[in-house]
């Protein structure tokens, strides 16, 4: 039961720390938009999105003003586009993406996810069409985001799909060369993809959901960092256990605020409330950094020994606080480490403190994976595929979501600086060692079998 007095006092306490609702994402099932003709399909898709989401932005703004907590992003996520593209070709896939882009623009939302293929055990002809269309789709639309699930605990790792995606990622980068390969920022490659994730670019609507739901993502790196600093300033003989407790309590409060706003938005729109995802997702703004939290915990340079342990502690405390605050916690609810979107992480890469291998180690205990990492434009497709495979293996073996969002920047080399703008930030191109050394491994293809731990039924 949400007590309004408790939540309002929390809002007042956190106001000075710029708490926001990072995203309200309406998830919408569009399977009934399937049609034999491309024109009919696109009209049905456009009309369904407008009928459900045309008021989303206005309602979010209204509720945000009511509580003084702004909703930073308003987004849409549809059921996997492959469901309505069965029997169609690449031309239809591109037209559907443009329809999604147009409908999202008319609704005023920032991004729309769900241009998704689920190929963790194998790919249908429609899955392959969707993946092959990605360079054109992500270079000719501004709001459409894509996700591809290539691995799961139960099925293992689809190396054929990963090998193909190594080339596709480079093709997307080349197609958006004038934007420094920015199209790749709108594609996330997953292991164990969550079906109710409100954060982009990986949001889509999974099976078993209602016709439409509202999922909310509340992020508060600055709030958590401020709480930790206050605790350190007033306390003596503190242990890491004490600091973990402070993170947990702060996460509890933030989750309560997020659920209140999410439920009110859902009620106003007349759709069920889905989940609240409490993930510490940073922005490039100073003071809104996961890296700053790690430094507050006593790590002088992010990437130094102890960084992985600090990330593990943060991730666990956030999950515990969120789970205690609400029975509707979902998505990923943990810690994100997107390099270009976090000023402190980006600085650590620029100074050489944080390298690709240390980032991979940190992803074994965070909520996502290798995220928003700029790599040299001449990185071999097999090397990109092998990096993806490594990250997927962490997810499969540890039964957790992992993801990869690599951005090969055309013409750039390690040490160069690249600007993506807005929430996507900027970063130094990270060094990719042993480029090309994994070709024979990737070329074997096939499927890496599921681990013995998958036999858990």
Secondary structure, DSSP 4 states (H G I P E B T S, - for coil): ---HHHHHHHHHHHGGGT-EEEEEEEEE--GGG--SSHHHHHHHHHHHHHHHHTTHHHHHHHHHHHHT--EEEEEEEEB-THHHHTT--HHHHHHHHHHHHHHHHHHT-SEEEEEEEE-SS---HHHHHHHHHHHHHHHH-SSEEEEEEEEETTTEEEHHHHHHHHHHHHHHHHHTGGGTTGGGGGEEEEES--TT--SSSS--B-TT--SEEEEEEEE-HHHHHHHHHHHHHH-SS--HHHHHHHHHHHHHHHHHHHHHHHHHHHHHHTSEEEEEEE-B---SSTT--HHHHHHHTT-SSTTSTTHHHHHHHHHHHHHHHHHHH-S-B-S--SB--BSTT-HHHHHHHHTTSS-HHHHHHHHTTSSS-EEEEEEETT--HHHHHHHHHHHHHHHHHHTS-EEEEEEEETT--TT-EEE--GGG-EEEPBP-TTTTTTHHHHHH-SEEPPPGGG---
